[in-house]
C-alpha cells in the first residue's frame, strides 16, 4: 500500500482544515518544499499536493510553490485543487504533474473528466468526498444528488487511475467502526481505491492494509502533527503482502 503524504496549501503555507473549513485552518511551521523533502527523504513514493485556494476559489500564489515541489522532487507528484477545466489540467500535466486530482469537476462536469481520462491514461485520479452517502463538492459546501458509489463506478468505466475516497462521516466522528463505507467502496470497484481522511494513527494504516483493494492512503494531519513519521507510516504500509501496490 502506498502512503501519499498530503501537503495542503493556503496562502503559501502548509495547513490542515478542521471539518473542511477554510476559515480557521491549522497552520504548520514548515515550508512546503521542506515538508516535501522530508517526506521524500523518509521513503515516500508519491506526494499529494492540494491547492486549497483553488478549491475555495481564492486568488493565492500556491501554483509557484507546487511547481517548485514538482521540479525539486524525485518522486511523482499528484496535484489537486481547483482543476475544473481542460486547460487547467493540461497546464499541470505539461508542467510536470504525474497526475491531476479532480474533485468538484467530477460532480459538475463529468464529460470533462471522461475526456481527461481518455487523454491522460493513468494521469487522472478522482477525489470523491461523501457525507451520508452523497457526494459533496466545492470544499464540502455543496451536496450533490449522486451517491459516492455510482460516481465512482462511472469514472472507473471512464478509465480513472484511482478513486480517492473520503468518508466524511468517519472523518468527522472517528467512530470505533471498521471503515465500513471505505471497505464497501474498495470491494465493489476494480479500480484502485486510495483512502483519505481515515488515518489518525499507525493502527489505522494497519487496518487499511488488510482491506481488499485499498491501494493507498492519503495522510497529512498525523504527519504534520508528528503523531508518527513518514518512515513509520511507510514501514507499516509495506507489511502488505497479498495485494498489488499502486504505482
KEDRENDO-711516 format. One record per residue (C-alpha): residue number from 1; chain; x, y, z. Coordinates in Angstrom, 3 decimals, always signed. Layout:
BEGIN
NUM, A, X, Y, Z;
...
//
This chain:
BEGIN
1, A, +0.000, +0.000, +0.000;
2, A, +1.296, +3.440, -0.934;
3, A, +1.387, +6.277, +1.608;
4, A, +0.596, +9.633, -0.003;
5, A, +1.819, +12.476, +2.242;
6, A, -0.763, +15.239, +1.936;
7, A, +0.594, +18.785, +1.573;
8, A, -2.337, +21.197, +1.666;
9, A, -1.538, +24.817, +0.816;
10, A, -3.346, +28.002, +1.817;
11, A, -1.726, +31.399, +1.272;
12, A, +1.574, +29.655, +0.632;
13, A, +1.574, +27.769, +3.932;
14, A, +1.071, +24.145, +4.913;
15, A, -2.261, +23.825, +6.688;
16, A, -4.919, +21.385, +7.785;
17, A, -8.620, +22.147, +7.680;
18, A, -10.876, +21.049, +10.512;
19, A, -14.133, +19.667, +9.093;
20, A, -13.214, +21.106, +5.697;
21, A, -13.487, +24.728, +6.862;
22, A, -11.056, +27.266, +5.398;
23, A, -11.983, +29.930, +7.963;
24, A, -9.802, +28.620, +10.808;
25, A, -7.026, +26.398, +9.419;
26, A, -4.312, +24.795, +11.498;
27, A, -1.060, +26.231, +10.138;
28, A, +2.217, +24.325, +10.373;
29, A, +5.614, +25.937, +10.875;
30, A, +7.369, +24.294, +7.955;
31, A, +7.859, +25.470, +4.400;
32, A, +6.040, +23.377, +1.780;
33, A, +9.249, +22.478, -0.056;
34, A, +10.907, +21.429, +3.204;
35, A, +7.927, +19.225, +4.006;
36, A, +8.138, +17.639, +0.565;
37, A, +11.853, +16.956, +1.015;
38, A, +11.267, +15.474, +4.462;
39, A, +8.635, +13.095, +3.142;
40, A, +10.736, +12.057, +0.155;
41, A, +13.823, +11.518, +2.302;
42, A, +11.690, +9.419, +4.666;
43, A, +10.721, +6.974, +1.958;
44, A, +7.528, +8.364, +0.432;
45, A, +6.894, +7.105, -3.091;
46, A, +4.390, +9.818, -4.060;
47, A, +3.370, +13.303, -2.934;
48, A, -0.221, +14.514, -2.845;
49, A, -0.353, +18.323, -3.064;
50, A, -3.582, +20.309, -2.837;
51, A, -4.054, +23.993, -3.658;
52, A, -6.796, +24.868, -1.163;
53, A, -7.031, +28.393, -2.530;
54, A, -8.033, +26.780, -5.816;
55, A, -10.628, +24.617, -4.069;
56, A, -12.255, +27.643, -2.443;
57, A, -11.673, +29.888, -5.465;
58, A, -9.311, +32.264, -3.690;
59, A, -6.538, +34.049, -5.570;
60, A, -3.447, +32.623, -3.913;
61, A, +0.096, +32.106, -5.109;
62, A, +0.321, +28.385, -4.464;
63, A, +0.974, +27.369, -8.073;
64, A, +4.553, +28.627, -7.949;
65, A, +5.204, +26.642, -4.775;
66, A, +3.720, +23.494, -6.265;
67, A, +5.816, +23.904, -9.407;
68, A, +8.929, +24.144, -7.232;
69, A, +7.941, +20.990, -5.361;
70, A, +7.452, +19.161, -8.661;
71, A, +10.765, +20.423, -10.055;
72, A, +12.811, +19.527, -6.978;
73, A, +11.217, +16.192, -6.088;
74, A, +12.498, +12.870, -7.361;
75, A, +9.173, +11.128, -6.802;
76, A, +5.895, +11.694, -8.666;
77, A, +3.541, +14.443, -7.512;
78, A, -0.216, +14.377, -7.937;
79, A, -1.856, +17.784, -7.822;
80, A, -5.402, +18.760, -6.893;
81, A, -7.367, +21.843, -6.008;
82, A, -9.487, +23.888, -8.356;
83, A, -8.698, +21.921, -11.510;
84, A, -12.019, +22.344, -13.301;
85, A, -11.143, +22.876, -16.953;
86, A, -9.277, +21.145, -19.742;
87, A, -6.771, +23.987, -19.931;
88, A, -6.028, +23.799, -16.206;
89, A, -5.472, +20.048, -16.287;
90, A, -3.325, +20.368, -19.428;
91, A, -1.239, +23.072, -17.764;
92, A, -0.415, +20.912, -14.759;
93, A, +0.389, +17.865, -16.847;
94, A, +2.588, +19.939, -19.138;
95, A, +4.396, +21.330, -16.097;
96, A, +5.361, +18.014, -14.582;
97, A, +2.450, +16.742, -12.512;
98, A, +2.299, +12.951, -12.622;
99, A, -1.455, +13.053, -12.056;
100, A, -4.190, +15.601, -11.655;
101, A, -6.784, +15.040, -8.953;
102, A, -10.311, +16.088, -9.869;
103, A, -12.973, +16.578, -7.220;
104, A, -15.588, +19.234, -7.896;
105, A, -15.122, +18.734, -11.643;
106, A, -16.197, +15.131, -11.228;
107, A, -19.558, +16.386, -9.981;
108, A, -20.204, +19.402, -12.187;
109, A, -18.595, +18.370, -15.481;
110, A, -18.441, +14.624, -15.857;
111, A, -17.808, +14.806, -19.612;
112, A, -14.657, +16.826, -18.903;
113, A, -13.414, +14.115, -16.577;
114, A, -14.129, +11.417, -19.136;
115, A, -12.224, +13.390, -21.785;
116, A, -9.242, +13.824, -19.481;
117, A, -9.194, +10.144, -18.522;
118, A, -9.024, +9.337, -22.228;
119, A, -6.351, +11.953, -22.921;
120, A, -4.141, +11.046, -19.939;
121, A, -4.238, +7.299, -19.261;
122, A, -3.114, +6.755, -15.653;
123, A, -2.958, +10.530, -15.284;
124, A, -6.304, +11.300, -13.623;
125, A, -7.384, +10.427, -10.088;
126, A, -10.927, +11.182, -8.971;
127, A, -11.457, +12.545, -5.462;
128, A, -14.857, +11.575, -4.091;
129, A, -15.871, +13.065, -0.745;
130, A, -19.118, +11.733, +0.696;
131, A, -21.343, +12.652, +3.620;
132, A, -24.324, +10.413, +4.440;
133, A, -23.582, +8.539, +1.234;
134, A, -23.929, +11.622, -1.008;
135, A, -21.039, +13.260, -2.824;
136, A, -20.156, +16.778, -1.683;
137, A, -18.154, +19.335, -3.643;
138, A, -16.786, +22.909, -3.592;
139, A, -14.876, +22.324, -0.365;
140, A, -17.669, +20.191, +1.175;
141, A, -20.147, +23.069, +0.878;
142, A, -22.475, +21.624, -1.788;
143, A, -24.259, +18.281, -1.589;
144, A, -24.968, +16.600, -4.903;
145, A, -27.645, +14.115, -5.910;
146, A, -25.014, +11.469, -6.672;
147, A, -24.078, +8.633, -4.368;
148, A, -20.382, +8.012, -3.915;
149, A, -20.661, +4.535, -5.378;
150, A, -22.476, +5.486, -8.589;
151, A, -19.998, +8.267, -9.306;
152, A, -17.035, +6.003, -8.561;
153, A, -18.340, +3.285, -10.881;
154, A, -18.929, +5.788, -13.662;
155, A, -15.360, +7.035, -13.569;
156, A, -13.966, +3.564, -13.153;
157, A, -15.576, +2.806, -16.511;
158, A, -14.029, +6.016, -17.884;
159, A, -10.519, +4.857, -17.035;
160, A, -9.666, +6.776, -13.870;
161, A, -6.277, +5.798, -12.472;
162, A, -7.683, +5.708, -8.941;
163, A, -10.575, +6.759, -6.763;
164, A, -9.502, +8.830, -3.757;
165, A, -12.346, +8.290, -1.318;
166, A, -13.082, +10.382, +1.769;
167, A, -15.796, +9.103, +4.109;
168, A, -16.624, +12.412, +5.824;
169, A, -18.853, +10.740, +8.398;
170, A, -15.876, +8.809, +9.713;
171, A, -13.590, +11.810, +9.299;
172, A, -15.906, +13.947, +11.426;
173, A, -16.833, +11.439, +14.086;
174, A, -13.918, +8.973, +14.103;
175, A, -16.183, +6.106, +15.182;
176, A, -14.954, +2.839, +16.623;
177, A, -16.024, +1.150, +13.404;
178, A, -14.236, -0.925, +10.790;
179, A, -14.318, +1.640, +7.982;
180, A, -17.440, +0.047, +6.536;
181, A, -18.043, +2.632, +3.790;
182, A, -14.414, +2.562, +2.666;
183, A, -14.490, -1.228, +2.686;
184, A, -17.629, -1.280, +0.531;
185, A, -16.139, +1.195, -1.933;
186, A, -12.970, -0.856, -2.329;
187, A, -14.815, -4.167, -2.555;
188, A, -17.205, -3.088, -5.318;
189, A, -14.574, -1.440, -7.518;
190, A, -11.828, -2.988, -9.603;
191, A, -10.181, +0.432, -9.911;
192, A, -7.573, +1.109, -7.179;
193, A, -9.026, +2.909, -4.167;
194, A, -6.991, +5.369, -2.114;
195, A, -8.428, +6.148, +1.308;
196, A, -8.330, +9.735, +2.535;
197, A, -9.207, +11.226, +5.906;
198, A, -9.121, +7.899, +7.731;
199, A, -5.600, +7.906, +9.151;
200, A, -5.077, +9.246, +12.667;
201, A, -2.684, +6.560, +13.897;
202, A, -0.458, +3.745, +12.714;
203, A, -3.240, +1.363, +13.706;
204, A, -5.444, +2.978, +11.058;
205, A, -2.777, +2.258, +8.443;
206, A, -2.608, -1.342, +9.650;
207, A, -6.375, -1.608, +9.274;
208, A, -6.299, -0.216, +5.738;
209, A, -3.504, -2.576, +4.724;
210, A, -5.777, -5.514, +5.460;
211, A, -8.764, -4.240, +3.482;
212, A, -9.302, -5.511, -0.070;
213, A, -8.274, -3.256, -2.959;
214, A, -7.008, -0.376, -0.822;
215, A, -4.060, +0.744, -2.913;
216, A, -3.029, +3.733, -0.826;
217, A, -3.761, +6.190, +1.934;
218, A, -3.572, +9.982, +1.850;
219, A, -2.450, +11.349, +5.200;
220, A, -1.363, +14.821, +6.250;
221, A, -2.741, +15.736, +9.686;
222, A, -0.935, +12.932, +11.505;
223, A, +2.359, +13.559, +9.722;
224, A, +2.388, +17.312, +10.268;
225, A, +1.329, +16.909, +13.918;
226, A, +4.112, +14.362, +14.447;
227, A, +1.726, +11.607, +15.534;
228, A, +4.007, +9.329, +13.530;
229, A, +6.786, +9.796, +10.999;
230, A, +6.686, +9.091, +7.302;
231, A, +9.257, +6.351, +7.915;
232, A, +6.904, +4.647, +10.388;
233, A, +3.915, +5.015, +8.075;
234, A, +5.773, +3.554, +5.091;
235, A, +7.053, +0.661, +7.219;
236, A, +3.540, -0.294, +8.330;
237, A, +2.124, +0.096, +4.824;
238, A, +4.869, -2.091, +3.364;
239, A, +3.789, -5.042, +5.505;
240, A, +1.133, -5.719, +2.913;
241, A, +1.825, -8.931, +1.042;
242, A, -1.366, -10.107, -0.652;
243, A, -2.349, -7.001, -2.613;
244, A, -0.558, -5.416, -5.564;
245, A, +0.847, -1.968, -4.952;
246, A, -0.438, +1.062, -6.823;
247, A, +2.488, +2.727, -8.543;
//
